[in-house]
């Protein structure tokens, strides 16, 4: 461990040493080099974090919405003020372009936190009234308790905010585990939060899958929220069911992008390339599965391949970089494996290989000629790879678009308003964009169907997921 930074968990308002002494390497994906080591937290570490969170819950639950809101607003201001420091930590840990992360990720994080700070003050419920003679009823919306949260490696900072902001705003306390490959920025967020939140309200423990299992199986948390793979989501749901914990799952995706023959080819190709390759395609909403009308399939595929090839992959400090490396060596091998198995009936239009021999960079890739049952169409690649399939009519486009196990997001590209309305109704996905793909706003919900999970992030729907409803009835007689 000589020369490597030693990270620590953040529990009860301070950094603490892991109790079992085990560590895992933290790698810079742009170089492949180890630059830090993080605790692989065991049962004792998880127990300590939950003890702190449970003790803090009573006070945080009873804080007024105004006071919770003010604390979160100050936290948001501090994130904004220390943005360069947070982005530097994030980009070294993920390999993302610094400039793009400052522009595209930091502002939404701050906005998300400010939104939920406001949400804390506008709890909603049915009007108090006499729904039974001589009785008055009202609804209380209360925090659930201690929440276990697990975040992924594709957006470590942003997904942490999506998790803890609504939970804290609602009056819950949190024990959060970031991905074992990307713990750095989440620990820094916890450090910043400690300036404004009471000790024990927001705790971070690092570790591997076993740490995550210990987090979920522990009896203290009343809710478990995870953003991750379908496999991880199923494990969490099964484990939580044994103790009847509430579960919130945001899992994988395989977004269909349906391009009709009246779409502007150049504009659609540019927009889809950008939305498919942002963050190296490591986004469960990424525009990576294109269905294009056969009348324009040739021209569109050529334009998409050209637009994709123009997007540069490079290290964090390259101002021209559009996306960085994939997150880790295993993910690089997974992406390369899909390319090694491209069927004979398909064509790699551009890319298809690793870039350089240092770090985990992969070229922007477009594959045409794929069939509906090919694994490249059915399975989430989670890399800078966009697939293209031609379709003949609207009904076939809908059948193929819906013909996967995921249901997170989709988009439709057309000038025909009636067609856009039909498609947005028929597509079986939790978010559908028209003539764009991937923008999010704090006020609107994000969450999917089928194997993409259940529960919503962002919006008042996401806020309400972290509350429970209590009916209170008063008898008005003597």
Beta strands, then each sheet from edge to edge (+ up, - down):
strand 1: 5-6
strand 2: 9-11
strand 3: 14-16
strand 4: 23-28
strand 5: 33-39
strand 6: 129-132
strand 7: 135-143
strand 8: 146-150
strand 9: 173-177
strand 10: 202-204
strand 11: 223-227
strand 12: 246-250
strand 13: 256-259
strand 14: 289-293
strand 15: 347-350
strand 16: 365-368
strand 17: 385-391
strand 18: 406-407
strand 19: 409-413
strand 20: 431-434
strand 21: 449-450
strand 22: 453-454
strand 23: 467-475
sheet 1: 1+ 5+ 4-
sheet 2: 2+ 3-
sheet 3: 6+ 7- 23+
sheet 4: 10+ 9+ 8+ 11+ 12+ 22-
sheet 5: 15+ 16- 17- 14- 13- 19- 20-
sheet 6: 18+ 21-
end
